[in-house]
Amino acid sequence: MVFISSLFFVLPALALVKQASAFPGGGDHHSHDDHKFIAPGPDDVRSPCPGLNSLANHGYLPRDGKNITIPIMMKAGNDGFNVQAEVILLAARVSLLTSTYAWDAFSLEDVRLHGNIEHDASVSRMDEALGSNWEFSEEIYSVLANSNPGSDNYNASSAGAVQHERLQQSLRDNNHTQNTLSEMTIRTRESSLYLSVMGNATTGEAPKKFVDVFFREERLPIEEGWERSSVPITGTTIGPIQDIIFATSNWVTSEGQCAWVRTSPHDDLSIVGPR
């Protein structure tokens, strides 16, 4: 287990941004015709993240969900979503800590590990303490699905309201909810990404029909009219979206907890605060 400052997830590291330039945006990326949706088979593994799962289901990541290296993940994010390395490099590096079989690669099953990039109060998965933390839950997702009534789009304000409601549910039902600035920052980054990759990367408005397919089917909604963002999704584009989500979530930290990153199922969680 690695203890971290909350700033670990908040402040961009210059070293990471510099290294991210090794995976520049734009350039060649495969046609969607070469990446048809194929649902996972019995020997394939998937994660708590619909974005990673969608990339695997379309062959941008290995379809079996295994042997994912950082360069593979950077290329998949760019080719599939036009998400630039600076946005996901840190998450990829932290995910690598979960690997159960290699020093330079991980699987989508590995990142199910609670307390790494997986967290409580997901908008589409149950808390680990309450059930499956990686399989889609329609009951959990109903909060998002019913948000922003009267509009055909989800937006940053509705995403913040969803985060607030999901956290209140988690705190009510789960005596072990981990709720520090680190988890809040991860949740907010995830929300800004589903809005950006499924909708307008500048405004953060995303058609509900696209987002719903993305979460429920873990499929790129090409048949419904979705197209890969023409605007590179960077820290600059998602920053204002995250700010709105954070502000409208009315988030309050849980007292007595410290920020941490779990690197092994054997980590002693009793030392990180009340659970």
N, C-alpha and C positions, 0 to 999 in steps of 0.2 A: 504494500500500500504506500502511495506517495502522498504526503500532505502538501498542499499548495496554498498559495495566496489566491484570493478571489481574482486578483489582477491577472492571474495565469490565463483566464479565459476572456478578460476584458480588454487588455492592452495588446495591440499587435506587436509582435517581436520583429525588430528590423532584420534579424538573421533569417527568420522564416520568410519574410517578404523577399529578401534577396535570393534565397534558394528557390522560392516559388517561380522566379523568372526562368528557371530551367524547364518549366512547363508552360510556355506562353499560350495566351488565348488565341482564338481565331485559328487560321490555318486549316489544314485538312481535317475533316471528320467524316465518318462513314455516313452514307445515305441511310435513311430509316428503312429503305427497302432491303438493306443488308442486315437489319436488326429487327426481324419480326418477333412479335411476342410469342414466347413459349412458356407455358406454366411450368413451375418446378416439378421435377420427378421425385420418386421416393428416395433417391440417393443424393439429392440436392439439398443444400442447407440455406436457410434464410435468416434474416436479422430482425431486430425491432424497428428498423428504419425503412419506410416505404420507398425512399429515394434509392438507397442501395439495392433493395430488392427489385425495384423496377429496372435498374441498370443491369442487373443480372438476368432478369427475365427477358430482356431485349439483347443480351449478348455483349453489352458494353463492358461489363464485368464478367468474369468466368461464369458460365451458366450454372455450374455446380456450386458456386458460392465459395470456392476454396482457392487457396494459393493466391491471395490478393496482395500485391506489393504496393508500396506507395506510388511508384510511377504508374502502375496499372490503374489505381484509383484516381490519380490526377487526370490521366487521359480519358477515363470513363466519364468523369464529371464534366470535362470540357466537351467531349464528343456528343454526349447524350443531352446535356443541359446548357452548355456554354457557361458553366460555373468555373470560375478561374481558381487556380491553385491556392491563392492567398486566402480564399474563403474556407477551404476544407483541409488544408495541409496539416494544421494542428490536430484536427479530429482524426486524420489518418494516422498521424504519429502516435497519438494516444491509443488508438485502436490496436496498433501493432503490439502494444504491451500485453494484450489479451491472448496473444498467440499461444496455442498449446502444442505446436509441433515444429515451429521454425523461428529463426531470429529475424527474418526479413519478410515474412508473409503471415497473413492471418486469414481466417475464414469468417463468413457471415455468422456462423454459429458461435465463434469466439466472442463476437461483440455483443452477444446477449448478456454478457457478464454485468450484473447490476453494479452501478457505481463507477463504470468506466465512461463510455459515452451514453450508455443506457441509464435511464433515470425514472424517478417517480413522476406522477402527474402528466403522463403522456396524453396526447390528444387522440390516440388510436389504439393504445395498448393498456392492459391492466398493470398495476404496480406488481412488482415481483412478489411482494408479500401477500398479494390477494389472488394471484393466478398466473396465467401465461404472460410473460413480459415481452414476448416477441410475436405472438400471433395477433392478427387484426381482431378487434372487438367492436362489433356494431353498436353495442350498448355504450361503450366509451365514446365512440366516434359520433354518437347522436348529438353530443354537445356542439361539436363543430358543424355537423350537418344541419342543425336547426338554427345556426347563428345568422346574423344579419338578415332577418326576415324582410320580405318585400323587395329584395334585390337579387339579381342573378349572379352577383359576385360576392366573394369574400374579400375583405380588405384588412389593413393593418389594425384598425380599431376593433373590428370584429375578432381578429386573431387574439388581440390582447384580452378581450372579454372572455374568450374561450379559455385562454390560459388561466385567467382568474378563477373561473368556475371549476375547471378541472383540478386546480390546486386545492380549492376548498373541499371538493369531493375527496381528494386523496387524504387531506388532513383529517377529515371526518371519519373515513373508513379504515385508514391505515395508521396504526400506532408507530410505524417505523419510517414514515415519510422523511426523506432527506431533502432539506429545503434551504440551501445556502445560495449565495450569489452565483456560484459556479453552475448549479443546476438551472437557476433562473436564466442565466446567460445562454446555456445550451438550448433550453426550450425556446428562447426568443430567437436564437439563430435558426433553429429548425423551422419555426413559423415563418420567418422572413424568407426562407428558402422555398417552402412549398408555394408561397405566394409568388415568388419571383420566377421559379421554373415553370409553373403552370399558368402564369399570367403575365402582366406587364411588369417587367423588371425595374422600371423607373417609378411607377406609381404604387406598386404593390397590390394592385387589384387583380384578382384571378377569377375566371368563370367557375361557378360552383360545379358545373358539369365536368370540367376538367379535373378539378381537385378531388371530387368524389370518386372518379375512376382511378385516379392516382393512388388514393388511400385504399379503397375497397378492393380493387383488382390488382394493384401494383403493376399497372400497365400504363404506358404512355398513350394518352387519349388521341392518337393520330386520327382514328376513324371519326372522332367527334369534331375534328378540325384543329386540334392543337398543333403548334409548330415550335420547334426549338427556338429559344429566344435569339433574336438577331442582335440583341444588346449583350455584351459580355457582362456576366453577373460577378461583381467585384465587391470588395469591402466598401467602396465608395457608393455603389448603388444600393446595397442592403442596409447601410448605416442609418439613413433616415427612416427606413421602414422599421428597423429594429427599435429606433427611438420611440416611435408611435406605439408599437406593441408593448414596449416596456412601460411607457407612461399609462396606457389604458388598462394594463393588467393589475394596477393597484397592488403591486407585490409587497409583501412584508416577510422578512426572513424569520426563520424559526430560531428562537434563542437557544444557546447552549450547543450549537452544532458548529463543526469546523469543516472547511472545504477539503476535499480529498479526492484522489483518483485511485480506484481499485484496480490492481493489476493481476490478481489471482483469486480464484474461488476460496483459497485458504486464508485470505486476509481476515484479521480479527476486527470485525466491525464494532465491537463493544467499546473500542477506544476512541471513537470519533465523535461521541456525544450521545445524548439521550436518544434511544431508539425504541 
